[in-house]
């Protein structure tokens, strides 16, 4: 091709490029106009003609023209898949019509015009204008639905924006609420429950909702409201719970109402639920629900009271064990499976037979056979006492107490077994029997009060071991009972300044468990007064953390009542005050998923008190050097002989100051470990929050100080208790080989917590490998054994997850037990791995069966087919979606894993509980049609 041709072609293309865009637009416009169909062109001309009529001086034409406009717009907006053509064609005329509005006299015509302008405002209103709302407020609020769903949604959006503006300016908003209350019924009628609730939430008027809810809409409305609670800030979360409770109670859904009353933690609301029915069977089902929360509640009916008191739990658990063929007791070796461990492990036989490993075997035996009432070491063993004597000192205490775990919930047989040890000549065995009495009574209560009768007399014992066991035992037995007589018994032990911090702190901790979540003023003032009166040396005692935790447990879930307490805590002039403040805060927000509190705690973890102290130490160093120079000069002038001694004294004082600063630095940053635990405690109530904090823990592990790193594995365990997710336990497995042995020990323990009661094969294998790896580290091996025992808790029938009833209810008693063990493990070598391993029994209140047992109307077990599958979130989904997926049909009783849900296979029976978990009473369905007939 010739260059000239190329050039010509190039010039043509350049010319095309350089064509003005105006010319292109000119070409396009007629084409666009031509695109209008005959029908559309006719509609456009008709609309323009109607607008023209409104501009004419003849007022008689206004009303027919406006009515015609309304009819055309309404017919086009009733189902909106795209922008309706009338709105599209009228948009250019909107400014002209807006100018007409103020020129017309007030009355019917102006209202009709405002109607039309309000709808057209959807297409024209700019940022912050809110024309649709402004014109709607000037006319009537009736028949809003006739303008179509999109218009009503747009109006709701503008109402929310306008309300926010008015609140800032402190202006009245009654008209907005009146309009909103017209929109809410429309939303509810058209399956837009979420929009209705969101609108009332924006206007802070959620209490207005119950009047619009009927039998067709209440279930979806309440499901959405309850699901929103973890995502709401106070006080909206509480308002949502109360509103949903009222709706459920009004519509006779008593078990759902009770679940919310328990979450609100209001005894009057719980009593209202019981009063709402005279059906004894329903009341018994409500009683079983309360028993799962270990909620102490009194009613007149003795049979209902037995259900609440949990007295039949041991019987039901044994029925489950029998049906699942799990009655044969296991020995620790069945769990360790030493033959699968590395052959080199055989060389460490000496360590295996040590008192510490025998103690570990006692705990493993207790965890594995928990609740089964038989084992081969202590109950069935021919020489039961000889096993106790294979441990030493306080090891005998924990071993004897393990009998309490073996007879968990069966206090009749358990007390009979422990009775012979109460009269032992060995102080530790006797103390262990007392602790065992506390353990065996945990979670059940009898009118005879055997625990109080047996343990109360030892509170004034001259033996510290006896007193300690009695105090811990009372805390475990009566956790959540809120009994005033126990406060009268234990408060003097807390406030007696002559007693050691060890005893006083454990008494405060027991009071925290007994009055968990009650915000009891008397107990609070007793603990605060003690903390204010104790001197700095006593407050620096490692046991003080449990007094702080006891105070925190009193306010579990009561974040709105902590302000005064936190102000009082600030008066304590000691670094422990920061720890107390953190513990009260994290307990008060536990399970709420409050993002602001999580952010605050993460910020606390980034503080570096050491940096401030190092700056101070540099200043003091300079002062010391100048003082040293001056004194040296003076010494030289007076007597040269004294020069060296004065320098030595200054050197010693400098060294002493550095040690003090280092100690103070450690005390100042101590609270950060508790902040890490707090992140887990708060986030555990909300799934997205859980995933988020697990990522944060990775960062804290990389960049945190030693005390933060020790807390991270515990926090990971706490947030995933009895939920063995692969990513969590693999991360913990990596941390179990950490260079800091305390981090490794806590990671090993958390592996046990994560897999507690699941028999997870992968975890069991990882722990066997760790047993080999740490075969020559007695402390680490001890913790590996504990973790192995937890993974096989109750032979796989138990759980320590604090959530139940479709993960809706957080059991405060369970969480209190888990938190106590985690706090003790912030310093594992001093407490659990030292001589205070009995603190592991604080897991007892968290242990419960993960079973579904169905009972008939006579409360006898009945076998029915149920589908068990992974729970599906159906919030906001249309129609009647399936609530489980990947289900398998079983015959009851069955075990429910984490995140699993059960449904009855057919309609032969009607369950009295809304959630098939725990103990469920079934009623024969009288309306069922017999298919065989």
ABEGO torsion letter per residue (X at the ends): XBAAAAAAAAAAAAAAAABBAAAAAAAAAAAAAAABBAAAAAAAAAAAAAAAAAABABAAAAAAAAAAAAAAAAAAAABBABBBAAAAAAAAAAAAAAAAAAABBBEAAAAAAAAAAAAAAAAABBBGAGAAAAAAAABBABGAAAAEAAAAAAAAAAAAAAAAAAAAAGBBAAAAAAAAAAAAAAAAAAGBAAAAAAAAAAAGAAAAAAAABBAAAAAAAAAAAAAAAAABBOAAAAAAAAAAAAAAAAAGBAAAAAAAAAAAGBAAAAAAAAAABABAAAAAAAAAAAAAAGBBBBBABAAAAAAAAGAAAAAAAAAAAAAAGAABBBBAAAAAGAAABBAAAAAAAAAAABAAAAAAAAAAAAAAABGAGBBAAAAABABAAAAAAABBEAAAAAAAAAAAAAABGBAAAAAAAAAAAAABABAAAAAAAAAAAAAAABGBBBAAGAAAAAAAAAAABABAAAAAAAAAAAAAAABGAGBAAAAAAAAAAAABAABBAAAAAAAAAAAAAAABGAGBAAAAAAAAAAAAABBAAAAABAAAAAAAAAAAAAABGBAAAAAAAAAAAAABBBAAAAAAAAAAAAAAABGAGBAAAAAAAAAAAABBAAAAAAAAAAAAAAAAAAAAAAAAAAAAAABAAAAAAAAAAAAAAAAAAAAAAAAAAAAAAAAAAAAAAAAAAAAAABAAAAAAAAAAAAAAAAABBAAAAAAAAAAAAAAABGBBBAAAAAAAAAAAABABAAAAAAAAAAAAAAABGAGBAAAAAAAAAAAAAAAABAAAAAAAAAAAAAAABGGGABBABABBGGGABBBAAAAAAAAAAAAAAABAAABAABAAAAAAAAAAAABBBBBBBBBBAAGBBBBBBBBBBBBBBABGBBEBBBABBGBBBBBOBBBBBBGBBBBBABAABBBABABBBEBBBBBBBAABBBAAX
